[in-house]
Amino acid sequence: MTVTRLFPILRTADLPRLSGFYDTAFGAAVTYRYDQDGVDVYRALAVGEGSIGIGVEPDVERGRAIAVWMYVDDVDSAFERAVGIGAEPVAAPEALPWGERVAQIHDPDGNLLYLAAAAAER
């Protein structure tokens, strides 16, 4: 299993507000949008040489608003390996509407990790 890249995801109930903050404060530019029924539910932002994701989660708890998205070469084996050494499974690997295969786990401290294979890399 090889990690190819990763980025943080901020989870928020108010995507336009938080995205606007990063735009105004840090000059972030939207590089990707995913919408449901014509409303953005996720945006990827370029911030300097890095990137950050912001996703809608209406009931996110304060202090649990950050997740890490990790691209790997094999989601299923990464999920099995992590769970095998103590990660809590949140969602088993599955193909999602935008073409990526994704699983979710909590690390030993309860941090949410997304394990994903980009559509072109699967």
N, C-alpha and C positions, 0 to 999 in steps of 0.2 A: 504494500500500500504506500503510495506516494502522495504527499500534499503538493498541489501545484500552485495554489494561491489561496488567500483568505482575506476577509474584510469584516468589520463590525456592522451590525444592523441595530439601529435604534428603533425601538417599538414605541408607538405613540397613538393617542386617540385623535390627534389633530395634525395630520400630515402636512397640509398647506402651511400651518403656523411654523412647524419645526423645519420644514424644507426652506421656508422663507428666511428663518433665522440663519441657517448655514449659508444661504446665498448672500444675505446682507452682511453678516459678520465676517465671512471668510471667502467670499467670492466663489462659492460652490456653483457648479453648473450641472443641470440635470442631464445625464447621459442615457438613461433608460427609464421608462414608465411602464407599469403594469396596471391596467384598470379592470374593474368589474362593473358592468352596467354603466359605463361611461364615467366612472369616478375613480381617480387614482387611488390605489391601495398600497402601492409600493413605488418608490423612486430610488434610483441609484444616482449618486452625486459624485462628480470629480471635485476633489478638494486638494489643490496643489498637485503633488505627484501621487496622492493617495486617492482612495475612494471610501465612501460610506453608504450604507443602505438605510433607508427609512421606510418602515412598514406600518400599516394601520393595525392596531390591536386595541379595540375600544376599552377593554377592561384590564389593561396591563397594570400590574402592581408597581408602585413606586419602588425603586431599587432593583427591579427585575426587568428593566427596560432595555437592556443591552443583550444582544446575542452575537455569536460569532458564526459566520458562514464560511465553511471550509470546503474548497474544491479538492476532491480526491480522484484517483484514477479508478477506484472500484468502491462504490458506495456500500454494496452489500457486505464485502469483506471488512471494510472500515467499521461499519455498524456492528457486525458480529464480534470483531476484535475488541472494540470499546466496551460493549456490553459484557463481554467475557472477562474483562478486568475491572468491572465494577461500575461502569456508567449505567445510569437509569434510562431504559428505553422510553422515549416519548412517542415517537411515530416510526414504524418500520419503513424501510425503503419503498418508495412508490414513484411512479412516473407522474409528473405534474403537468398541468395544461400548457405551460410555456416550453415544454420539451426537456426539462431536466429531471433526473432521478434524484430524489431527496429523502433523507432520513433525519430524525431529530433524536438527540440524547441530552441528558443532563450530566455534566461532568461531576466528579465527586463533591464539589462545592455547590452544586445546584445550578451552575451556569448553563444556559441553553446553547447547544452547538447544533448547527445544521451541517450535515455531511451531504455533499452534492457532486454530481457529475454533470458538467455543462453538456448541452444537447449535442454539440459538435464533437465532444471528446468521448462520448460513450461508445 
